Amino acid sequence: MALHMKIILLSLVMLLIGFEPAFSGKIIKKLNKELKKMGFQILNQNFFAEIGSNALDIQTIADEVDSNTALIGNNTVEIGNNADEIDSNIAHIDSNAMDIGKNTVDIGNNAEEIDSNIAHIDSNAMDIGKNTVDIAINSDGIKDNTALIKAYHMPLILVSTGSPVVSATKTEIINIENNGLTCKDLEEYPLQVYGAVGSNMGSSPVICGGRDQSNWASVTQCYRLESGKWQNFANLTQARSYAVGISHAQSFIIFGGYDYNGSGRLSSTEIITEQGVSAGPEMPEAVFFHAIAGVNATTSILTGGDTKVPLAISSAKTWFFNHVSQHFQAGPSLITGRNRHAAATIQDHTTMEVIVAVVGGYSKIGGILSSEIDSTELLFNGESKWQQGPTMPKKLRRHSAVEIGGDLYIIGGYGGDDIGVQSAIYQLSCFSRVCKWTTMNQELKVARSWTIAIPIPKSFCVPIEQ
């Protein structure tokens, strides 16, 4: 009850503060009278002065509260803005965290690639080391092979058989190098034949077939020069003259020819190896008086020849023969059809191109003979058309061609009735696709045509003391 009374009295006091002083003084007197009855302290002017002072303090505090409230509002806005920035920063942090995660994965992948590349580098380093050793070994091998090549270099040409048969049995050696070396003759060939076919088989010269002038028959015997002696080591299954042959993979392959024993023009082929003689593939047509040359390691080319019956003609046809597949394929036609010519594969000393050269011979159409020809035709490797080469020093037929050191050498031949058989040797060399004929100082001891010429190493030479 006392508390309620105090509150009531305080309220009255507050009201009195708002009245005019005169009026309020009367009221105070009455209140004091009543308060005295109730036992409370009497209100005086000091009390009201304190209340006024407190009211001012309260107002000041209220103003401060209002000011602080405004500050709190401003701070609240700033806190909101900061909260937005914090949210934005959190978003950036999350994005950066994702980028960091992705980069971490990329770094991991790159680390694996780096490890893999390091492994490859290590492997390649090992290979390089191994290859370095191999190169050193090969270098030593090249040196050894170079020595062997020099020892086995073939500057010599074996010449045997031919027409006239009596003198052409002489087997002579021609040294194409002008180094003063002259070789003794080898053993004479056992048969008086011309129009035979010959080549190296392995490391030994081989001569097969031919026409025996004593009875005009074609023969089957094959002889090989071993230890300075001609040895009969095989016999053809078909007697033949004017055939062509070429060596391939330790074998000697013979194409076509003519059998004067009755068969006439031949389209058969024979393959001679150390194991014996076997039949080869049939040629596209029967032919003799043709020529052959190598194109590359697996292919040869047959050119021209006498192909038609009953009217003989000089063919311009050529045939590629693949030694692996044993198949024939038509090649580019010669510029001039010819037979009794020669062919060999040479090399341009500047461009290093391989060139098939066809030289000399003569043409006949419908059985009518023309004079000997002196034209040269060249087929550059990779091209499909023959090009005209330089004119030979003489018109020749029945000559032989051999390649040594990238150049072609013409051995013997027949220059017509007014010239007869030849002892001269001609050289064809090519530089930058320009080819030139040169007449050699060396000559055959025995002039001859339809002869066999085979390159041989120096080991076959027994020097003649000067």
PEFENLIN-V385199 format. One record per helix or strand of 2 or more residues. SS is the DSSP state (hx for helix, st for strand). FROM is the first residue (numbers start at 1). TO is the last residue. If there is no record, write none. Layout:
[[SS,FROM,TO] [SS,FROM,TO]]
//
This chain:
[[hx,2,18] [hx,21,38] [hx,45,152] [st,156,160] [hx,165,168] [st,171,175] [st,193,194] [st,197,201] [st,204,208] [st,211,212] [st,217,218] [st,221,226] [st,229,235] [st,244,248] [st,251,255] [st,258,259] [st,264,265] [st,269,273] [st,276,279] [st,291,294] [st,299,303] [st,318,322] [st,327,330] [st,342,347] [st,354,359] [st,362,365] [st,368,372] [st,376,380] [st,387,388] [st,400,404] [st,407,411] [st,421,431] [st,434,449] [st,452,456] [hx,458,460]]
//
